[in-house]
């Protein structure tokens, strides 16, 4: 897909002035130039043009708010001064996989005063002797080169880490809320345990009540049977007594 058409699709019914991020990776520019990107994208902060066949940045429009620029896997070999002219507020620049061979090629990046991170992976320049030392010396404003600082400490996953503190939001003292949280957790556990114990107790009570009811029914049934036996025995004795009386009368 052509870059111009891809940019048009990425707008998604928005105007260029409403777009803060634009990704056009893996499309194609007809002559190795940027197409479809204009000065109207004045609010653009992130632009990704990975593997689009760029050989020149001459047609890059003015993007004053652009902070992050992805240009990896293209065919750029020089003329990087256009970046400081058109995108003066860049903080992150990825030029990995381009045809950058000499230290002099990246020298114009000195004018990007806010540049903090630069990637040059898979560029021939990385094979130069003392490559890292030379880049850090030539571009003193950068903190990270190819993902690591001058002391080989890895860059954080996000450049936004720590921004909250910088914006004036103070973090509470360490452990300030730990005791309260622990107490709440203990109370929750106690409530949970007491709830389980209470439920278990109630279940046992119900079971005991049922057993008591069964015992009562059995005892009541046994009582009825015993009463019936007593009544039957009494009737039998009464009948026997009547029979004896009859025999005495006959003898008379």
Secondary structure as UniProt FT lines:
FT   HELIX           3..10
FT   TURN            11..13
FT   HELIX           16..18
FT   STRAND          21..23
FT   TURN            25..26
FT   TURN            30..31
FT   TURN            39..40
FT   TURN            42..43
FT   STRAND          46..48
FT   TURN            50..51
FT   TURN            58..59
FT   TURN            64..65
FT   STRAND          68..70
FT   HELIX           81..86
FT   TURN            88..89
FT   STRAND          92..94
FT   TURN            96..97
FT   HELIX           103..106
FT   HELIX           107..111
FT   TURN            113..114
FT   STRAND          117..119
FT   TURN            121..122
FT   HELIX           124..127
FT   TURN            129..130
FT   HELIX           131..138
FT   TURN            140..141
FT   STRAND          144..145
FT   TURN            146..147
FT   TURN            150..151
FT   TURN            159..162
FT   HELIX           163..166
FT   TURN            167..168
FT   TURN            174..177
FT   HELIX           178..251
//
